[in-house]
Amino acid sequence: YPAVNDLSHDLNVSYGLTNLTITVYLIFIGLAPTVVGPISDVAGQRLAYLISFAVYIIANISLSL
């Protein structure tokens, strides 16, 4: 990723922490369908959408604090 050095410098964090953050994000983005898929099969897409939206809102609020 060509922008990792610039991001690390701008955010005053280490290069390793920036790479770790990107790695964790990619892991969760890959594992999310294995959780949401069965929920939508059993309970419907609306519930899966609402759960995903609630997790999104909670994550954004917690990150902003």
C-alpha positions as CSV (number, residue, x, y, z in Angstrom):
1,Y,0.0,0.0,0.0
2,P,1.7,3.2,-1.1
3,A,-0.1,5.5,1.3
4,V,0.7,3.6,4.5
5,N,3.9,5.6,5.2
6,D,2.0,8.9,4.7
7,L,-0.9,7.7,6.8
8,S,1.4,6.6,9.6
9,H,3.2,9.9,9.6
10,D,0.0,12.0,9.5
11,L,-1.7,10.1,12.3
12,N,1.5,9.9,14.4
13,V,1.4,6.1,14.7
14,S,3.9,3.4,13.8
15,Y,4.0,1.7,10.4
16,G,3.3,-1.6,12.1
17,L,0.2,-0.4,13.8
18,T,-1.1,1.0,10.5
19,N,-0.5,-2.4,8.9
20,L,-2.2,-4.2,11.8
21,T,-5.2,-2.0,11.5
22,I,-5.5,-2.7,7.8
23,T,-5.1,-6.4,8.4
24,V,-7.8,-6.6,11.1
25,Y,-10.2,-4.7,8.8
26,L,-9.6,-7.1,6.0
27,I,-10.0,-10.1,8.3
28,F,-13.4,-8.8,9.6
29,I,-14.6,-7.9,6.1
30,G,-13.8,-11.5,5.1
31,L,-15.5,-13.1,8.1
32,A,-18.6,-11.0,8.1
33,P,-20.4,-12.9,5.4
34,T,-20.0,-16.2,7.4
35,V,-22.0,-14.6,10.2
36,V,-24.5,-12.5,8.3
37,G,-25.3,-15.2,5.6
38,P,-26.8,-17.8,7.9
39,I,-28.7,-15.1,9.8
40,S,-30.3,-13.9,6.6
41,D,-31.1,-17.5,5.6
42,V,-32.8,-18.3,8.9
43,A,-34.4,-15.0,9.9
44,G,-34.6,-13.1,6.7
45,Q,-32.6,-10.3,5.0
46,R,-34.3,-7.5,7.0
47,L,-32.9,-8.8,10.3
48,A,-29.5,-9.3,8.9
49,Y,-29.5,-5.8,7.5
50,L,-30.7,-4.3,10.8
51,I,-28.0,-6.2,12.8
52,S,-25.3,-5.0,10.3
53,F,-26.6,-1.5,10.5
54,A,-26.6,-1.5,14.3
55,V,-23.0,-2.8,14.5
56,Y,-22.0,-0.1,12.0
57,I,-23.6,2.7,14.1
58,I,-22.2,1.3,17.4
59,A,-18.7,1.0,15.9
60,N,-18.8,4.5,14.5
61,I,-20.0,6.0,17.8
62,S,-17.4,4.1,19.8
63,L,-14.6,5.1,17.4
64,S,-15.6,8.8,17.5
65,L,-15.4,8.8,21.3
